Amino acid sequence: DSPLSVSGTLNAVTFYSELACEQTVIGRGAGGMETASAILRDLLDIKRELAAELLA
């Protein structure tokens, strides 16, 4: 097994730049809980924006 392998809902991307050389970023990706959390956050942001417009 590679030390860079990820499982479950984790995603990984490796990139190279002249300044930073090789970089690997690993983070949570799409999955049921992650998707639900993102949708809920978006809905709360929309509600907040609409409330701010109505009170302005």
KEDRENVEX-558178 format. One record per residue: residue in one letter; x, y, z of N, C-alpha, C in turn; chain. Coordinates in steps of 0.02 Angstrom, whole numbers, plus 32768, in hexadecimal, padded with zeros to 4 digits. Example, Ala and Ser with C-alpha at 12.3 -4.5 7.8 and 13.67 -1.06 7.14 Angstrom:
<recs>
{code = a n.x = 8294 n.y = 7EE4 n.z = 8186 ca.x = 8267 ca.y = 7F1F ca.z = 8186 c.x = 8294 c.y = 7F5B c.z = 8186 unit = A}
{code = s n.x = 8282 n.y = 7F90 n.z = 8162 ca.x = 82AC ca.y = 7FCB ca.z = 8165 c.x = 8285 c.y = 8002 c.z = 818A unit = A}
</recs>
This chain:
<recs>
{code = d n.x = 8029 n.y = 7FC4 n.z = 8000 ca.x = 8000 ca.y = 8000 ca.z = 8000 c.x = 802B c.y = 803F c.z = 8000 unit = A}
{code = s n.x = 8017 n.y = 806E n.z = 7FD8 ca.x = 803A ca.y = 80AD ca.z = 7FD4 c.x = 802C c.y = 80D8 c.z = 8012 unit = A}
{code = p n.x = 805E n.y = 80FB n.z = 802C ca.x = 8051 ca.y = 8128 ca.z = 8064 c.x = 8024 c.y = 8163 c.z = 8050 unit = A}
{code = l n.x = 801B n.y = 816E n.z = 8010 ca.x = 7FF1 ca.y = 81A4 ca.z = 7FF8 c.x = 7FAA c.y = 818D c.z = 7FE7 unit = A}
{code = s n.x = 7F9B n.y = 814D n.z = 7FF1 ca.x = 7F59 ca.y = 8134 ca.z = 7FE1 c.x = 7F27 c.y = 814F c.z = 8014 unit = A}
{code = v n.x = 7EEA n.y = 815C n.z = 7FFC ca.x = 7EB5 ca.y = 8174 ca.z = 8027 c.x = 7E79 c.y = 8146 c.z = 801F unit = A}
{code = s n.x = 7E4D n.y = 8147 n.z = 8050 ca.x = 7E12 ca.y = 811C ca.z = 804C c.x = 7DD4 c.y = 8141 c.z = 8063 unit = A}
{code = g n.x = 7D9C n.y = 8121 n.z = 805C ca.x = 7D5D ca.y = 8140 ca.z = 8071 c.x = 7D4D c.y = 817D c.z = 8048 unit = A}
{code = t n.x = 7D3C n.y = 81B3 n.z = 806A ca.x = 7D29 ca.y = 81F1 ca.z = 8047 c.x = 7D63 c.y = 8221 c.z = 8040 unit = A}
{code = l n.x = 7D9F n.y = 820A n.z = 804E ca.x = 7DD9 ca.y = 8237 ca.z = 8047 c.x = 7DEC c.y = 823C c.z = 7FFD unit = A}
{code = n n.x = 7E04 n.y = 8277 n.z = 7FEB ca.x = 7E1F ca.y = 8284 ca.z = 7FA8 c.x = 7E67 c.y = 829C c.z = 7FB1 unit = A}
{code = a n.x = 7E90 n.y = 8290 n.z = 7F7F ca.x = 7ED5 ca.y = 82A7 ca.z = 7F81 c.x = 7EE8 c.y = 82C1 c.z = 7F3C unit = A}
{code = v n.x = 7F10 n.y = 82F6 n.z = 7F3D ca.x = 7F2C ca.y = 8310 ca.z = 7EFE c.x = 7F75 c.y = 8322 c.z = 7F0C unit = A}
{code = t n.x = 7FA0 n.y = 8310 n.z = 7EDC ca.x = 7FE6 ca.y = 8321 ca.z = 7EE1 c.x = 7FF7 c.y = 834E c.z = 7EA7 unit = A}
{code = f n.x = 801A n.y = 8385 n.z = 7EB5 ca.x = 802E ca.y = 83B3 ca.z = 7E80 c.x = 8075 c.y = 83CA c.z = 7E8D unit = A}
{code = y n.x = 8092 n.y = 83E8 n.z = 7E5A ca.x = 80D7 ca.y = 83FE ca.z = 7E5E c.x = 80DB c.y = 8446 c.z = 7E48 unit = A}
{code = s n.x = 8102 n.y = 846E n.z = 7E6C ca.x = 8110 ca.y = 84B3 ca.z = 7E57 c.x = 815A c.y = 84C0 c.z = 7E62 unit = A}
{code = e n.x = 8176 n.y = 84EE n.z = 7E3D ca.x = 81BD ca.y = 84FE ca.z = 7E44 c.x = 81CC c.y = 8519 c.z = 7E8A unit = A}
{code = l n.x = 819E n.y = 853F n.z = 7EA6 ca.x = 81A9 ca.y = 855D ca.z = 7EE8 c.x = 81A2 c.y = 852B c.z = 7F21 unit = A}
{code = a n.x = 816F n.y = 8501 n.z = 7F1F ca.x = 8161 ca.y = 84D4 ca.z = 7F58 c.x = 8173 c.y = 848C c.z = 7F4A unit = A}
{code = c n.x = 818C n.y = 847D n.z = 7F0F ca.x = 819B ca.y = 8438 ca.z = 7EFB c.x = 815B c.y = 840E c.z = 7EFC unit = A}
{code = e n.x = 8160 n.y = 83CF n.z = 7F11 ca.x = 8125 ca.y = 83A3 ca.z = 7F0F c.x = 80FC c.y = 83AC c.z = 7F4F unit = A}
{code = q n.x = 80BB n.y = 83B5 n.z = 7F47 ca.x = 808D ca.y = 83BD ca.z = 7F7F c.x = 8054 c.y = 838C c.z = 7F77 unit = A}
{code = t n.x = 803E n.y = 836E n.z = 7FAD ca.x = 8004 ca.y = 8342 ca.z = 7FAD c.x = 7FD2 c.y = 835E c.z = 7FDF unit = A}
{code = v n.x = 7F95 n.y = 8366 n.z = 7FC9 ca.x = 7F5F ca.y = 837F ca.z = 7FF3 c.x = 7F2C c.y = 8347 c.z = 7FFA unit = A}
{code = i n.x = 7F1A n.y = 8337 n.z = 8038 ca.x = 7EE8 ca.y = 8303 ca.z = 8045 c.x = 7EB1 c.y = 8322 c.z = 806F unit = A}
{code = g n.x = 7E73 n.y = 8316 n.z = 805B ca.x = 7E3A ca.y = 8331 ca.z = 8081 c.x = 7DFC c.y = 8309 c.z = 8074 unit = A}
{code = r n.x = 7DCA n.y = 8318 n.z = 809C ca.x = 7D8A ca.y = 82F5 ca.z = 8095 c.x = 7D69 c.y = 8308 c.z = 8053 unit = A}
{code = g n.x = 7D4F n.y = 82D7 n.z = 8032 ca.x = 7D2E ca.y = 82E2 ca.z = 7FF2 c.x = 7CE4 c.y = 82D7 c.z = 7FF8 unit = A}
{code = a n.x = 7CC6 n.y = 82C7 n.z = 7FC1 ca.x = 7C7D ca.y = 82BD ca.z = 7FBF c.x = 7C6A c.y = 827C c.z = 7FE2 unit = A}
{code = g n.x = 7C3A n.y = 8281 n.z = 800B ca.x = 7C1D ca.y = 8248 ca.z = 802E c.x = 7BDB c.y = 8260 c.z = 804A unit = A}
{code = g n.x = 7BB4 n.y = 8235 n.z = 8066 ca.x = 7B72 ca.y = 8248 ca.z = 807F c.x = 7B73 c.y = 8280 c.z = 80B1 unit = A}
{code = m n.x = 7B9B n.y = 827A n.z = 80E5 ca.x = 7B9D ca.y = 82AD ca.z = 8119 c.x = 7BBC c.y = 82EE c.z = 80FF unit = A}
{code = e n.x = 7BF0 n.y = 82E9 n.z = 80D7 ca.x = 7C10 ca.y = 8324 ca.z = 80BB c.x = 7BE1 c.y = 834B c.z = 808E unit = A}
{code = t n.x = 7BBC n.y = 8326 n.z = 8063 ca.x = 7B8D ca.y = 8346 ca.z = 8035 c.x = 7B54 c.y = 8367 c.z = 805C unit = A}
{code = a n.x = 7B38 n.y = 8344 n.z = 808D ca.x = 7B02 ca.y = 8360 ca.z = 80B5 c.x = 7B19 c.y = 839E c.z = 80D9 unit = A}
{code = s n.x = 7B55 n.y = 839D n.z = 80F4 ca.x = 7B71 ca.y = 83D7 ca.z = 8117 c.x = 7B78 c.y = 8413 c.z = 80E8 unit = A}
{code = a n.x = 7B91 n.y = 8407 n.z = 80AC ca.x = 7B9A ca.y = 843D ca.z = 807B c.x = 7B57 c.y = 845A c.z = 8066 unit = A}
{code = i n.x = 7B25 n.y = 8430 n.z = 805B ca.x = 7AE3 ca.y = 8449 ca.z = 8048 c.x = 7AC4 c.y = 8472 c.z = 8080 unit = A}
{code = l n.x = 7AC8 n.y = 845A n.z = 80BD ca.x = 7AAD ca.y = 847F ca.z = 80F6 c.x = 7AD0 c.y = 84C2 c.z = 80FD unit = A}
{code = r n.x = 7B11 n.y = 84C3 n.z = 80F6 ca.x = 7B36 ca.y = 8502 ca.z = 80FB c.x = 7B20 c.y = 8532 c.z = 80C4 unit = A}
{code = d n.x = 7B17 n.y = 851A n.z = 8087 ca.x = 7B00 ca.y = 8544 ca.z = 8050 c.x = 7ABB c.y = 8560 c.z = 805E unit = A}
{code = l n.x = 7A8E n.y = 8536 n.z = 8078 ca.x = 7A4A ca.y = 854E ca.z = 8087 c.x = 7A4B c.y = 8583 c.z = 80BE unit = A}
{code = l n.x = 7A74 n.y = 857A n.z = 80F0 ca.x = 7A79 ca.y = 85AC ca.z = 8125 c.x = 7A96 c.y = 85EE c.z = 810A unit = A}
{code = d n.x = 7AC7 n.y = 85E9 n.z = 80DD ca.x = 7AE2 ca.y = 8626 ca.z = 80BE c.x = 7AAD c.y = 864A c.z = 8095 unit = A}
{code = i n.x = 7A84 n.y = 8625 n.z = 8070 ca.x = 7A4E ca.y = 8644 ca.z = 8048 c.x = 7A1D c.y = 8666 c.z = 8076 unit = A}
{code = k n.x = 7A09 n.y = 8644 n.z = 80AC ca.x = 79DA ca.y = 8661 ca.z = 80DD c.x = 79F6 c.y = 86A2 c.z = 80FA unit = A}
{code = r n.x = 7A35 n.y = 86A2 n.z = 810C ca.x = 7A54 ca.y = 86DD ca.z = 812A c.x = 7A55 c.y = 8717 c.z = 80F8 unit = A}
{code = e n.x = 7A66 n.y = 8708 n.z = 80B9 ca.x = 7A68 ca.y = 873C ca.z = 8085 c.x = 7A22 c.y = 8759 c.z = 8079 unit = A}
{code = l n.x = 79F0 n.y = 872D n.z = 8075 ca.x = 79AB ca.y = 8745 ca.z = 806A c.x = 7994 c.y = 876F c.z = 80A4 unit = A}
{code = a n.x = 79A3 n.y = 875B n.z = 80E1 ca.x = 798F ca.y = 8782 ca.z = 811C c.x = 79B1 c.y = 87C6 c.z = 811B unit = A}
{code = a n.x = 79F0 n.y = 87C8 n.z = 8109 ca.x = 7A15 ca.y = 8808 ca.z = 8106 c.x = 79F6 c.y = 8836 c.z = 80D2 unit = A}
{code = e n.x = 79E2 n.y = 881B n.z = 8099 ca.x = 79C3 ca.y = 8844 ca.z = 8065 c.x = 797F c.y = 885F c.z = 807B unit = A}
{code = l n.x = 7958 n.y = 8836 n.z = 809E ca.x = 7916 ca.y = 884C ca.z = 80B5 c.x = 791B c.y = 8882 c.z = 80EB unit = A}
{code = l n.x = 794F n.y = 887F n.z = 8114 ca.x = 7957 ca.y = 88AF ca.z = 814A c.x = 797B c.y = 88EE c.z = 8134 unit = A}
{code = a n.x = 7997 n.y = 88EE n.z = 80F8 ca.x = 79BE ca.y = 8928 ca.z = 80E0 c.x = 7990 c.y = 8960 c.z = 80C9 unit = A}
</recs>
